């Protein structure tokens, strides 16, 4: 239920948030850990991080104006893979921010970094978790992912991808290896 509440708060606040530059903007969404976010260890549940990351990406899509192209063309944002590194727990009622930014893009995929930063208490400014997300924009009508060059044209933006950092390269390499291994396993199961 609290996720619907957070989504409603986001929808109410969205028109009042400043626009972001499409390729280099950083979205910062502040939240608090609520009781329904907790697991049995009384800190934020591992899965809740992934769910809340959706709100960070949604804020980014709305504030950069990408939502207009998505709505106009009836496209769908699709997640492909994610990796997350937990560094410090988030406890009940603790305030934190999710910082979302694009760190690399190529062809029809984009790599987004999302960082959970503690914003209150003695650990203010400390990174609680860092994630890399890979996804793209899918067209059901065209039955394929939309190329990033086309997305940029739709938004009236021209940008080039920053070179991938070593972390991004490692993430993409691991993702490609998992994709190959999964395809092999599926093929073996089919035989």
C-alpha positions in Angstrom: 0.0 0.0 0.0 2.8 2.5 0.8 4.1 2.1 -2.7 0.8 3.4 -4.1 1.0 6.2 -1.6 4.5 7.1 -2.7 3.4 7.0 -6.4 0.5 9.3 -5.6 2.8 11.7 -3.9 5.2 11.5 -6.8 2.3 12.3 -9.3 1.3 15.3 -7.2 4.8 16.7 -7.0 6.0 15.9 -10.5 4.6 19.1 -12.2 6.5 21.3 -9.7 9.9 19.6 -10.1 12.5 21.3 -12.3 13.2 19.8 -15.7 16.5 17.9 -16.2 18.8 17.8 -19.2 18.2 14.6 -21.0 21.6 12.9 -21.1 23.5 14.5 -18.3 20.8 15.3 -15.7 20.7 13.7 -12.2 17.4 13.0 -10.6 17.3 13.1 -6.8 14.2 11.7 -5.0 14.1 12.0 -1.2 12.2 9.4 0.8 12.0 7.9 4.3 12.0 4.2 5.4 8.5 3.2 6.4 7.5 0.2 8.5 6.3 -1.7 5.4 9.8 -1.3 3.9 11.4 -3.4 6.6 12.3 -7.1 6.7 12.8 -9.3 9.8 16.2 -7.7 10.5 14.4 -4.4 10.9 16.1 -2.6 8.0 14.9 -1.9 4.5 14.2 -5.1 2.6 16.6 -5.9 -0.2 13.8 -6.2 -2.7 12.4 -2.8 -1.7 15.5 -1.1 -3.0 14.7 -2.4 -6.5 11.1 -1.4 -6.2 12.0 2.1 -5.1 14.5 2.4 -7.9 11.5 2.4 -10.3 10.4 5.7 -8.7 13.9 7.2 -9.3 13.8 6.2 -13.0 10.2 7.4 -13.3 11.3 10.8 -12.0 14.1 10.9 -14.5 11.8 10.0 -17.4 9.3 12.6 -16.4 11.7 15.4 -15.7 13.8 14.9 -18.9 10.6 14.9 -21.0 11.2 11.4 -22.3 7.7 10.5 -21.1 6.2 12.6 -23.9 7.8 10.4 -26.6 6.9 7.2 -24.7 3.2 8.3 -24.4 3.0 9.6 -28.0 4.4 6.4 -29.5 2.8 4.0 -26.9 6.3 2.6 -26.0 7.1 0.7 -22.8 10.2 1.0 -20.7 11.7 -2.5 -20.1 14.2 -3.6 -17.6 16.8 -6.1 -18.8 19.2 -6.5 -15.9 20.3 -5.0 -12.6 23.1 -5.4 -10.1 23.1 -3.8 -6.7 25.8 -3.5 -4.0 24.5 -2.9 -0.5 26.9 -1.0 1.7 25.0 0.3 4.7 21.6 -0.5 6.1 18.7 1.9 6.0 16.7 1.8 9.2 13.1 2.7 10.2 12.2 6.3 9.5 15.7 7.1 8.2 15.7 9.7 5.3 17.5 8.8 2.1 17.7 10.0 -1.5 17.9 8.0 -4.7 20.1 9.7 -7.2 19.5 8.5 -10.8 21.7 9.3 -13.8 22.6 7.8 -17.2 26.1 6.6 -17.2 26.3 4.9 -20.7 24.1 4.1 -23.7 24.6 2.3 -27.0 22.2 1.2 -29.7 18.9 0.4 -27.9 20.1 0.0 -24.3 20.9 2.4 -21.6 22.9 1.9 -18.4 21.6 3.9 -15.4 23.3 4.3 -12.1 21.1 4.6 -9.0 22.7 5.5 -5.7 20.9 5.4 -2.3 22.4 8.2 -0.2 21.6 8.6 3.5 20.4 12.3 4.1 19.9 12.4 7.8 21.6 11.5 11.0 25.3 10.9 11.8 25.8 9.0 8.5 24.4 11.8 6.3 26.1 11.7 2.9 27.0 8.0 3.1 26.2 5.7 0.3 23.8 2.9 1.4 23.6 1.1 -1.9 24.7 1.5 -5.5 23.0 -0.1 -8.5 23.6 -0.4 -12.2 20.4 -0.9 -14.3 20.3 -1.9 -18.0 17.1 -1.4 -19.9 15.5 0.1 -23.0 12.4 1.4 -24.5 10.3 -1.2 -26.3 7.7 -0.7 -29.1 5.1 -3.4 -29.1 3.9 -2.2 -32.5 7.4 -2.5 -34.0 8.2 -5.6 -31.9 11.6 -4.3 -31.0 13.6 -1.9 -28.9 13.9 1.7 -29.9 17.4 2.9 -30.9 18.8 5.6 -28.6 19.5 7.9 -31.6 15.8 7.8 -32.4 14.9 8.6 -28.8 17.2 11.6 -28.8 15.6 12.9 -32.0 12.1 12.4 -30.6 13.2 14.5 -27.6 15.0 17.1 -29.7 18.4 16.3 -28.0 21.7 15.4 -29.4 24.2 13.7 -27.0 26.9 11.1 -27.1 27.4 8.4 -24.5 30.2 8.9 -22.0 32.7 6.1 -22.3 31.7 3.2 -20.0 33.6 3.0 -16.7 35.3 -0.2 -15.6 32.2 -0.9 -13.4 29.9 -0.6 -16.4 32.1 -2.7 -18.6 32.2 -5.4 -15.9 28.4 -5.2 -15.5 27.8 -5.5 -19.3 30.3 -8.4 -19.6 28.6 -10.3 -16.7 25.2 -9.6 -18.3 26.3 -10.9 -21.7 27.8 -14.1 -20.1 24.5 -14.7 -18.2 22.5 -14.2 -21.3 24.6 -16.8 -23.2 24.5 -19.3 -20.3 20.7 -18.9 -20.0 20.2 -19.5 -23.8 22.4 -22.6 -23.6 20.4 -23.9 -20.6 17.1 -23.2 -22.4 18.3 -25.0 -25.5 19.4 -28.0 -23.4 16.0 -28.1 -21.7 14.3 -28.0 -25.1 16.3 -30.9 -26.5 
